[in-house]
Amino acid sequence: MKINFDKIIRSISIALDLAEISSMDESDKEIIEDVTNINYSEHKFMHHAQRTAYISLELACQLNLPENSRKLIYIASLLHDIGAASCLNQSHNSHTYIYEHCTIGANITKNFPIFNNLSDIILYHHENFDGTGAMKVLGNDIPIESQIIRLADLVDVSYSEKKPSFKQKNRIINWVKGNSKKIFSADLVDAFLNCSKRDNFWFNLENILSMDFILDSICPNLNIYLDIHQFEEIAYMFSQIIDNKSKFTAKHSHSISNLAYKVSKYLNYPEEKCIKMRIAGLLHDIGKLAVPTKILDKNSSLSSDEFSIIKSHVYYTKIILDRIEDIPDISEWASNHHEKLNGNGYPRGLCADNLSEESRIMSVCDIYQALTEDRPYRKGLSDDKTFAIMDEMVKENFICEKALSYLKGSLGYIEKNPLEH
């Protein structure tokens, strides 16, 4: 199995933008960077990764950087905020937030299966040319790729989708010029000024609905395909981000991944299919990055509005994973885990005839894990209590009896005679 690397990165960038949107929307404090005085809290972050990538690639072309450097810039710019989803809900101090999201992002990507220097680029993407950045690195000791992403990131955060580009481009250009030899090198400012002279540069920023097409026209040809094991490494990185989103689910995705793999082995699925099921478990909740943490972590009952927001996470899981066109089966299994045999599940209201065995297995693994794992407001249930609840769900035609029996068998659970209770 070969999976298009470009599609993976584009898909992940959407998840990261959704994570930042949900985090910023619920923040009750402003995040204003000390040196630039830019208020990150005011930015909407939709399409932020893609626009940052576009600006970065324009600068890289203007500087005539080699192909490999442009590939690295393309990937790093799409992933530059990968650490933000893990730390924004934990710290709102601007200096702490910026430092932590750089270091966390670098740590997440240090074992990236390809482009091994990606971690350093992300670590230094908030550095300033005069040494006043998060890591206090000075001048050309900052990787050129990081310098480029720094400028592109700030230009996009300064850009407003509420105004036409011609009404704000002079303000942005003057701001960049005013920070030459401070935040940016003189050469990088010159490159930006040359890019910004062209009307199409600003039209491209404005034409966000065509951003995928615009990126296609300028991005380097990666021509890279990952095997199933490399894709699993990336999926594992994202499962950590997903589970860190909420204090309730420290190892939820990883545990479901292991359960799905165990059931698959129990059924003697081919090894590649077993790994696919494990990946589906790792990514089944990737859509939760779009859900505010205060809803995920709520101790009391959810309101109908809050439950509607929670339900959207599986919709976003499918939106994100469907962008990776080489994994339709993984996307289906991952995004169907809240569907019910009687058609009363969500988000698509699928019935039994439309739910594959793999989707049914993912559903029972998710329910089992949710019931047995500890939560701050209760201890996890025993297997006996958990399976008693799930047996009732079978009777109500919520979940599949066969899929539940496969889970029990894979765990070595022995049914007890009612007289023994």
MITORPA-691048 format. One record per residue (C-alpha): residue in three letters; x, y, z; residue number from 0. Coordinates in Angstrom, 1 decimal. Last residue first. Example, Ala and Ser with C-alpha at 12.3 -4.5 7.8 and 13.67 -1.06 7.14 Angstrom:
BEGIN
residuo / east / north / up / num
Ser / 13.7 / -1.1 / 7.1 / 1
Ala / 12.3 / -4.5 / 7.8 / 0
END
This chain:
BEGIN
residuo / east / north / up / num
His / -24.0 / -13.4 / 39.9 / 420
Glu / -23.2 / -17.1 / 39.3 / 419
Leu / -26.8 / -17.9 / 38.3 / 418
Pro / -26.4 / -15.6 / 35.3 / 417
Asn / -23.7 / -17.9 / 34.0 / 416
Lys / -20.6 / -15.9 / 33.3 / 415
Glu / -19.2 / -15.2 / 29.8 / 414
Ile / -15.5 / -15.7 / 29.6 / 413
Tyr / -13.5 / -12.7 / 28.3 / 412
Gly / -10.3 / -13.7 / 26.6 / 411
Leu / -9.8 / -10.2 / 25.3 / 410
Ser / -10.0 / -11.3 / 21.6 / 409
Gly / -13.1 / -13.3 / 22.4 / 408
Lys / -14.9 / -10.5 / 24.0 / 407
Leu / -14.1 / -8.2 / 21.1 / 406
Tyr / -15.2 / -10.8 / 18.6 / 405
Ser / -18.5 / -11.4 / 20.6 / 404
Leu / -19.1 / -7.6 / 20.4 / 403
Ala / -18.6 / -7.6 / 16.7 / 402
Lys / -21.0 / -10.5 / 16.3 / 401
Glu / -23.7 / -8.8 / 18.5 / 400
Cys / -23.5 / -5.6 / 16.5 / 399
Ile / -24.3 / -2.4 / 18.2 / 398
Phe / -27.4 / -0.2 / 18.7 / 397
Asn / -30.0 / -2.8 / 18.1 / 396
Glu / -31.6 / -2.4 / 21.5 / 395
Lys / -30.7 / -6.0 / 22.4 / 394
Val / -27.1 / -5.3 / 21.3 / 393
Met / -27.0 / -2.2 / 23.6 / 392
Glu / -28.2 / -4.4 / 26.4 / 391
Asp / -25.2 / -6.6 / 25.9 / 390
Met / -23.0 / -3.5 / 25.9 / 389
Ile / -24.2 / -2.6 / 29.4 / 388
Ala / -23.5 / -6.1 / 30.7 / 387
Phe / -20.2 / -6.1 / 28.8 / 386
Thr / -19.1 / -3.0 / 30.8 / 385
Lys / -20.3 / -4.3 / 34.1 / 384
Asp / -18.4 / -7.6 / 33.7 / 383
Asp / -15.4 / -5.9 / 32.2 / 382
Ser / -15.1 / -3.6 / 35.2 / 381
Leu / -16.0 / 0.0 / 34.9 / 380
Gly / -13.5 / 2.8 / 34.9 / 379
Lys / -13.5 / 5.1 / 37.9 / 378
Arg / -15.6 / 8.2 / 37.9 / 377
Tyr / -15.6 / 12.0 / 37.8 / 376
Pro / -12.0 / 12.4 / 36.6 / 375
Arg / -12.4 / 9.6 / 34.1 / 374
Asp / -10.9 / 6.2 / 34.3 / 373
Glu / -11.1 / 3.9 / 31.2 / 372
Thr / -13.5 / 1.0 / 31.1 / 371
Leu / -16.6 / 2.6 / 29.7 / 370
Ala / -14.9 / 4.7 / 27.0 / 369
Gln / -12.7 / 1.8 / 26.0 / 368
Tyr / -15.6 / -0.6 / 25.5 / 367
Ile / -17.6 / 2.0 / 23.6 / 366
Asp / -14.8 / 2.7 / 21.2 / 365
Cys / -13.9 / -0.9 / 20.7 / 364
Val / -17.6 / -1.7 / 20.0 / 363
Ser / -17.7 / 1.0 / 17.3 / 362
Met / -14.5 / 0.1 / 15.7 / 361
Ile / -15.7 / -3.5 / 15.4 / 360
Arg / -18.9 / -2.3 / 13.7 / 359
Ser / -16.9 / -0.2 / 11.2 / 358
Glu / -14.8 / -3.3 / 10.4 / 357
Glu / -17.8 / -5.5 / 9.9 / 356
Ser / -19.2 / -2.9 / 7.4 / 355
Leu / -22.0 / -0.5 / 8.2 / 354
Asn / -24.3 / 0.4 / 5.3 / 353
Asp / -26.8 / -2.5 / 5.7 / 352
Ala / -27.0 / -1.9 / 9.5 / 351
Cys / -28.2 / 1.7 / 9.1 / 350
Leu / -26.3 / 4.9 / 8.6 / 349
Gly / -27.5 / 8.1 / 10.4 / 348
Arg / -24.8 / 10.2 / 8.8 / 347
Pro / -23.3 / 11.9 / 11.9 / 346
Tyr / -24.3 / 10.1 / 13.9 / 345
Gly / -26.2 / 7.1 / 15.3 / 344
Asn / -30.0 / 6.4 / 15.2 / 343
Gly / -29.9 / 4.2 / 12.1 / 342
Asn / -30.8 / 1.0 / 13.9 / 341
Leu / -27.3 / -0.4 / 13.5 / 340
Lys / -25.8 / 2.6 / 15.2 / 339
Glu / -23.1 / 5.1 / 13.9 / 338
His / -20.7 / 6.5 / 16.4 / 337
His / -17.6 / 4.7 / 15.1 / 336
Asn / -18.4 / 5.4 / 11.5 / 335
Ser / -15.5 / 8.0 / 10.9 / 334
Ala / -12.6 / 5.6 / 11.6 / 333
Trp / -13.9 / 2.7 / 9.6 / 332
Glu / -14.8 / 4.8 / 6.6 / 331
Ser / -11.5 / 6.8 / 6.6 / 330
Ile / -9.4 / 3.7 / 7.0 / 329
Asp / -11.3 / 2.1 / 4.0 / 328
Pro / -10.9 / 5.3 / 1.8 / 327
Ile / -7.1 / 5.4 / 2.5 / 326
Asp / -5.5 / 6.5 / -0.8 / 325
Glu / -7.5 / 9.7 / -1.2 / 324
Ile / -6.1 / 11.4 / 1.8 / 323
Arg / -8.5 / 14.3 / 1.8 / 322
Asp / -11.1 / 11.8 / 3.0 / 321
Leu / -9.3 / 11.7 / 6.3 / 320
Ile / -9.9 / 15.3 / 7.2 / 319
Ile / -13.6 / 15.5 / 6.1 / 318
Lys / -14.2 / 12.1 / 7.7 / 317
Thr / -12.8 / 13.1 / 11.1 / 316
Tyr / -14.6 / 16.4 / 10.8 / 315
Tyr / -18.0 / 14.6 / 10.6 / 314
Val / -16.9 / 12.4 / 13.5 / 313
His / -16.2 / 15.5 / 15.6 / 312
Ser / -19.5 / 17.2 / 14.8 / 311
Lys / -21.3 / 15.1 / 17.4 / 310
Ile / -19.5 / 17.1 / 20.1 / 309
Ile / -20.9 / 20.3 / 18.7 / 308
Ser / -24.4 / 18.9 / 18.6 / 307
Phe / -23.9 / 17.7 / 22.2 / 306
Glu / -23.0 / 21.3 / 23.2 / 305
Asp / -26.1 / 22.7 / 21.6 / 304
Ser / -28.3 / 20.0 / 23.3 / 303
Ser / -26.7 / 20.9 / 26.7 / 302
Leu / -24.1 / 18.5 / 28.0 / 301
Ser / -24.4 / 16.9 / 31.4 / 300
Ser / -21.8 / 17.8 / 34.0 / 299
Asn / -18.0 / 17.3 / 34.1 / 298
Lys / -17.2 / 19.2 / 30.9 / 297
Asp / -13.8 / 18.3 / 29.5 / 296
Leu / -14.8 / 17.9 / 25.9 / 295
Ile / -17.0 / 21.0 / 26.0 / 294
Lys / -14.3 / 23.2 / 27.6 / 293
Thr / -11.8 / 21.7 / 25.2 / 292
Pro / -13.5 / 23.3 / 22.2 / 291
Val / -14.2 / 20.8 / 19.4 / 290
Ala / -12.3 / 21.1 / 16.1 / 289
Leu / -9.4 / 18.9 / 17.3 / 288
Lys / -12.1 / 16.3 / 18.1 / 287
Gly / -12.1 / 15.5 / 14.4 / 286
Ile / -9.0 / 13.4 / 14.9 / 285
Asp / -11.1 / 11.1 / 16.9 / 284
His / -10.9 / 7.9 / 14.7 / 283
Leu / -7.2 / 8.6 / 13.9 / 282
Leu / -5.3 / 6.1 / 16.1 / 281
Gly / -8.1 / 3.6 / 15.9 / 280
Ala / -8.2 / 3.8 / 12.1 / 279
Ile / -4.4 / 3.3 / 12.2 / 278
Arg / -4.8 / 0.0 / 14.1 / 277
Met / -7.5 / -1.1 / 11.7 / 276
Lys / -5.1 / -0.4 / 8.8 / 275
Ile / -2.4 / -2.4 / 10.7 / 274
Cys / -4.8 / -5.4 / 10.9 / 273
Lys / -5.6 / -5.0 / 7.2 / 272
Glu / -1.9 / -5.1 / 6.4 / 271
Glu / -1.5 / -8.3 / 8.6 / 270
Pro / -4.3 / -10.2 / 6.8 / 269
Tyr / -7.4 / -10.6 / 9.0 / 268
Asn / -7.2 / -13.6 / 11.2 / 267
Leu / -10.3 / -12.7 / 13.2 / 266
Tyr / -8.3 / -12.6 / 16.5 / 265
Lys / -5.7 / -10.5 / 14.7 / 264
Ser / -8.4 / -8.0 / 13.8 / 263
Val / -9.7 / -8.0 / 17.4 / 262
Lys / -6.2 / -7.3 / 18.7 / 261
Tyr / -5.6 / -4.5 / 16.1 / 260
Ala / -8.9 / -2.8 / 17.0 / 259
Leu / -8.1 / -3.0 / 20.7 / 258
Asn / -4.6 / -1.6 / 20.2 / 257
Ser / -5.9 / 1.3 / 18.2 / 256
Ile / -8.6 / 1.8 / 20.8 / 255
Ser / -5.9 / 2.1 / 23.5 / 254
His / -3.9 / 4.6 / 21.4 / 253
Ser / -6.9 / 6.7 / 20.7 / 252
His / -7.9 / 6.9 / 24.4 / 251
Lys / -4.5 / 7.4 / 26.0 / 250
Ala / -4.9 / 10.6 / 27.9 / 249
Thr / -8.6 / 10.9 / 27.3 / 248
Phe / -10.2 / 12.9 / 30.1 / 247
Lys / -7.6 / 15.7 / 30.2 / 246
Ser / -8.7 / 16.6 / 26.7 / 245
Lys / -6.7 / 17.8 / 23.7 / 244
Asn / -3.8 / 15.6 / 24.7 / 243
Asp / -5.6 / 12.6 / 23.2 / 242
Ile / -5.8 / 14.2 / 19.8 / 241
Ile / -2.2 / 15.5 / 19.8 / 240
Gln / -0.9 / 12.0 / 20.9 / 239
Ser / -3.1 / 10.4 / 18.2 / 238
Phe / -1.5 / 12.8 / 15.7 / 237
Met / 2.0 / 11.4 / 16.3 / 236
Tyr / 0.7 / 7.9 / 16.0 / 235
Ala / -0.9 / 8.6 / 12.7 / 234
Ile / 2.5 / 9.9 / 11.4 / 233
Glu / 4.1 / 6.7 / 12.5 / 232
Glu / 1.3 / 4.7 / 11.0 / 231
Phe / 1.9 / 6.4 / 7.6 / 230
Gln / 5.5 / 5.2 / 7.8 / 229
His / 4.3 / 1.6 / 8.5 / 228
Ile / 1.7 / 1.7 / 5.7 / 227
Asp / 4.2 / 2.7 / 3.1 / 226
Leu / 4.7 / 6.4 / 2.3 / 225
Tyr / 4.6 / 7.9 / -1.2 / 224
Ile / 6.7 / 10.8 / -2.3 / 223
Asn / 6.5 / 12.6 / -5.6 / 222
Leu / 7.2 / 15.8 / -3.7 / 221
Asn / 6.7 / 18.1 / -6.7 / 220
Pro / 7.4 / 21.5 / -5.2 / 219
Cys / 4.4 / 23.8 / -4.5 / 218
Ile / 3.6 / 26.7 / -6.8 / 217
Ser / 0.6 / 25.7 / -9.0 / 216
Asp / -0.7 / 23.1 / -6.5 / 215
Leu / -0.7 / 25.8 / -3.8 / 214
Ile / -3.0 / 28.0 / -5.9 / 213
Phe / -5.3 / 25.1 / -6.7 / 212
Asp / -5.6 / 24.3 / -3.0 / 211
Met / -6.1 / 27.9 / -2.2 / 210
Ser / -9.0 / 28.3 / -4.6 / 209
Leu / -11.6 / 29.2 / -1.9 / 208
Ile / -8.9 / 31.5 / -0.4 / 207
Asn / -8.9 / 34.0 / -3.2 / 206
Glu / -7.7 / 36.9 / -1.1 / 205
Leu / -4.2 / 35.6 / -0.6 / 204
Asn / -4.0 / 34.7 / -4.3 / 203
Phe / -5.2 / 38.2 / -5.3 / 202
Trp / -2.4 / 39.7 / -3.1 / 201
Phe / 0.3 / 37.8 / -4.9 / 200
Asn / -1.5 / 38.3 / -8.2 / 199
Asp / -1.0 / 42.1 / -7.9 / 198
Arg / 2.7 / 41.7 / -8.0 / 197
Lys / 4.8 / 44.2 / -6.0 / 196
Ser / 4.3 / 42.0 / -2.9 / 195
Cys / 6.7 / 39.4 / -4.2 / 194
Asn / 9.5 / 41.9 / -4.7 / 193
Leu / 8.9 / 43.4 / -1.3 / 192
Phe / 8.9 / 40.0 / 0.3 / 191
Ala / 12.3 / 39.2 / -1.2 / 190
Asp / 13.7 / 42.5 / -0.1 / 189
Val / 12.4 / 41.8 / 3.5 / 188
Leu / 14.2 / 38.4 / 3.3 / 187
Asp / 17.5 / 40.0 / 2.3 / 186
Ala / 17.2 / 42.6 / 5.0 / 185
Ser / 16.8 / 39.9 / 7.6 / 184
Phe / 13.5 / 39.8 / 9.5 / 183
Ile / 12.4 / 40.5 / 13.1 / 182
Lys / 14.9 / 43.3 / 13.6 / 181
Lys / 17.1 / 43.7 / 10.6 / 180
Ser / 14.0 / 44.8 / 8.6 / 179
Asn / 11.0 / 45.4 / 10.9 / 178
Gly / 9.8 / 48.6 / 9.4 / 177
Lys / 9.8 / 47.1 / 5.9 / 176
Val / 7.4 / 44.3 / 7.2 / 175
Trp / 5.1 / 46.9 / 8.7 / 174
Asn / 5.2 / 49.0 / 5.6 / 173
Ile / 4.2 / 46.0 / 3.4 / 172
Ile / 1.4 / 45.0 / 5.8 / 171
Arg / -0.1 / 48.5 / 5.9 / 170
Asn / 0.2 / 48.9 / 2.1 / 169
Lys / -1.5 / 45.5 / 1.5 / 168
Gln / -4.5 / 46.4 / 3.7 / 167
Lys / -7.1 / 48.0 / 1.5 / 166
Phe / -5.9 / 46.3 / -1.7 / 165
Ser / -6.4 / 42.9 / -0.1 / 164
Pro / -10.1 / 43.3 / 0.3 / 163
Lys / -11.2 / 43.4 / 4.0 / 162
Lys / -12.8 / 40.8 / 6.2 / 161
Glu / -10.3 / 38.1 / 5.4 / 160
Ser / -7.8 / 40.0 / 7.5 / 159
Tyr / -4.0 / 39.8 / 7.0 / 158
Ser / -1.7 / 40.4 / 10.0 / 157
Val / -1.8 / 36.7 / 11.0 / 156
Asp / -1.0 / 35.9 / 7.3 / 155
Val / 2.0 / 38.3 / 7.2 / 154
Leu / 3.2 / 37.0 / 10.6 / 153
Asp / 3.2 / 33.4 / 9.4 / 152
Ala / 4.9 / 34.2 / 6.1 / 151
Leu / 7.7 / 36.2 / 7.9 / 150
Arg / 8.3 / 33.4 / 10.4 / 149
Ile / 8.0 / 30.7 / 7.8 / 148
Ile / 10.8 / 32.4 / 5.8 / 147
Gln / 13.1 / 32.7 / 8.8 / 146
Ser / 12.4 / 29.0 / 9.7 / 145
Glu / 13.5 / 27.9 / 6.3 / 144
Ile / 16.6 / 30.1 / 6.4 / 143
Pro / 17.6 / 28.2 / 9.6 / 142
Ile / 18.3 / 30.7 / 12.4 / 141
Asp / 22.1 / 30.9 / 12.9 / 140
Asn / 21.8 / 33.5 / 10.1 / 139
Gly / 20.8 / 36.2 / 12.6 / 138
Leu / 20.5 / 35.3 / 16.3 / 137
Val / 18.9 / 32.5 / 18.3 / 136
Lys / 17.1 / 33.7 / 21.5 / 135
Met / 14.9 / 30.6 / 21.6 / 134
Ala / 11.5 / 32.5 / 21.7 / 133
Gly / 12.8 / 35.4 / 19.6 / 132
Thr / 14.8 / 38.5 / 20.6 / 131
Gly / 17.9 / 37.5 / 18.6 / 130
Asp / 18.0 / 40.4 / 16.1 / 129
Phe / 16.7 / 38.1 / 13.3 / 128
Asn / 13.7 / 37.1 / 15.3 / 127
Glu / 12.9 / 33.4 / 16.0 / 126
His / 9.3 / 32.1 / 16.0 / 125
His / 9.9 / 29.4 / 13.4 / 124
Tyr / 12.9 / 28.0 / 15.4 / 123
Leu / 11.5 / 24.7 / 16.7 / 122
Ile / 9.5 / 24.1 / 13.5 / 121
Ile / 12.7 / 24.2 / 11.3 / 120
Asp / 14.5 / 22.1 / 13.9 / 119
Ser / 11.9 / 19.3 / 13.8 / 118
Leu / 11.8 / 19.2 / 10.0 / 117
Asn / 15.4 / 18.2 / 9.9 / 116
Asn / 14.5 / 14.5 / 9.5 / 115
Phe / 12.6 / 15.0 / 6.3 / 114
Ile / 11.1 / 11.5 / 6.3 / 113
Pro / 9.5 / 9.3 / 9.1 / 112
Phe / 9.0 / 12.2 / 11.5 / 111
Asn / 10.7 / 11.2 / 14.7 / 110
Lys / 11.5 / 14.7 / 15.8 / 109
Thr / 8.1 / 15.9 / 14.7 / 108
Ile / 6.3 / 15.8 / 18.1 / 107
Asn / 9.3 / 17.2 / 19.9 / 106
Ala / 9.7 / 20.1 / 17.5 / 105
Gly / 6.0 / 21.0 / 17.8 / 104
Ile / 6.2 / 20.8 / 21.6 / 103
Thr / 9.2 / 23.1 / 21.6 / 102
Cys / 7.6 / 25.7 / 19.3 / 101
His / 4.2 / 25.5 / 21.0 / 100
Glu / 5.9 / 25.9 / 24.3 / 99
Tyr / 7.9 / 29.0 / 23.5 / 98
Ile / 5.0 / 30.8 / 21.9 / 97
Tyr / 2.5 / 29.9 / 24.7 / 96
Thr / 5.0 / 30.8 / 27.4 / 95
His / 5.7 / 34.2 / 25.9 / 94
Ser / 2.1 / 34.9 / 25.3 / 93
Asn / 0.8 / 33.8 / 28.7 / 92
His / -2.3 / 31.7 / 27.9 / 91
Ser / -1.1 / 28.3 / 29.1 / 90
Gln / -2.7 / 24.9 / 29.2 / 89
Asn / -5.5 / 25.3 / 26.6 / 88
Leu / -3.0 / 26.5 / 24.1 / 87
Cys / -0.5 / 23.7 / 24.7 / 86
Ser / -1.3 / 20.6 / 22.7 / 85
Ala / -3.1 / 22.2 / 19.7 / 84
Ala / -0.2 / 24.7 / 19.3 / 83
Gly / 2.5 / 22.1 / 18.7 / 82
Ile / 1.6 / 21.3 / 15.1 / 81
Asp / 1.7 / 25.1 / 14.4 / 80
His / 4.4 / 24.8 / 11.7 / 79
Leu / 2.8 / 21.8 / 9.9 / 78
Leu / 1.9 / 23.4 / 6.6 / 77
Ser / 4.9 / 25.7 / 6.8 / 76
Ala / 7.2 / 22.7 / 7.6 / 75
Ile / 6.0 / 20.7 / 4.6 / 74
Tyr / 6.4 / 23.5 / 2.1 / 73
Ile / 9.6 / 24.8 / 3.6 / 72
Leu / 11.2 / 21.3 / 3.5 / 71
Lys / 10.2 / 20.9 / -0.2 / 70
Arg / 11.6 / 24.4 / -0.9 / 69
Ser / 14.9 / 23.4 / 0.7 / 68
Asn / 15.1 / 20.3 / -1.4 / 67
Glu / 14.5 / 22.3 / -4.6 / 66
Pro / 17.2 / 24.8 / -4.0 / 65
Leu / 16.4 / 28.4 / -2.9 / 64
Asn / 16.0 / 31.0 / -5.6 / 63
Leu / 15.3 / 33.8 / -3.0 / 62
Gln / 12.1 / 34.7 / -4.9 / 61
Cys / 11.2 / 31.1 / -5.2 / 60
Ala / 11.6 / 30.6 / -1.4 / 59
Leu / 9.6 / 33.8 / -0.8 / 58
Glu / 6.7 / 32.6 / -3.0 / 57
Leu / 6.9 / 29.2 / -1.2 / 56
Ser / 6.6 / 30.8 / 2.2 / 55
Ile / 3.6 / 32.9 / 1.1 / 54
Tyr / 1.8 / 29.8 / -0.1 / 53
Ala / 2.7 / 27.8 / 2.9 / 52
Thr / 1.4 / 30.5 / 5.3 / 51
Arg / -1.8 / 30.6 / 3.3 / 50
Gln / -2.2 / 26.9 / 3.6 / 49
Ala / -1.5 / 26.8 / 7.3 / 48
His / -3.8 / 29.7 / 8.1 / 47
His / -6.7 / 28.3 / 6.0 / 46
Met / -9.0 / 29.1 / 8.9 / 45
Phe / -6.9 / 30.7 / 11.6 / 44
Lys / -9.5 / 33.2 / 12.8 / 43
His / -6.9 / 35.8 / 14.0 / 42
Glu / -7.9 / 38.1 / 16.9 / 41
Ser / -6.3 / 35.9 / 19.6 / 40
Tyr / -3.0 / 36.1 / 17.8 / 39
Asn / -2.7 / 39.7 / 18.8 / 38
Ile / 0.5 / 41.1 / 17.1 / 37
Asn / 2.7 / 43.3 / 19.3 / 36
Thr / 5.7 / 42.1 / 17.2 / 35
Val / 8.2 / 41.8 / 20.1 / 34
Asp / 5.8 / 40.9 / 23.0 / 33
Glu / 3.4 / 38.5 / 21.1 / 32
Ile / -0.1 / 39.2 / 22.2 / 31
Ile / -2.2 / 36.3 / 23.3 / 30
Glu / -5.5 / 37.7 / 24.6 / 29
Lys / -7.3 / 35.9 / 27.4 / 28
Asp / -10.7 / 34.2 / 27.5 / 27
Ser / -9.7 / 31.5 / 25.0 / 26
Glu / -12.7 / 29.5 / 23.7 / 25
Asp / -12.5 / 30.7 / 20.1 / 24
Met / -8.7 / 30.6 / 20.1 / 23
Ser / -8.7 / 26.9 / 20.9 / 22
Ser / -11.4 / 25.9 / 18.5 / 21
Ile / -9.8 / 27.8 / 15.6 / 20
Glu / -6.3 / 26.5 / 16.5 / 19
Ala / -7.5 / 22.9 / 16.4 / 18
Leu / -9.4 / 23.5 / 13.1 / 17
Asp / -6.2 / 24.9 / 11.6 / 16
Leu / -4.3 / 21.9 / 12.7 / 15
Ala / -6.8 / 19.4 / 11.3 / 14
Ile / -6.6 / 21.3 / 7.9 / 13
Ser / -2.8 / 21.1 / 8.0 / 12
Ile / -3.1 / 17.3 / 8.6 / 11
Ser / -5.0 / 16.9 / 5.3 / 10
Arg / -2.5 / 18.9 / 3.3 / 9
Ile / 0.3 / 16.9 / 4.8 / 8
Ile / -1.3 / 13.5 / 4.1 / 7
Lys / -2.2 / 14.5 / 0.5 / 6
Asp / 1.4 / 15.5 / -0.1 / 5
Phe / 2.6 / 12.2 / 1.2 / 4
Asn / 0.5 / 10.1 / -1.2 / 3
Ile / -0.1 / 6.7 / 0.4 / 2
Lys / 1.3 / 3.4 / -1.0 / 1
Met / 0.0 / 0.0 / 0.0 / 0
END
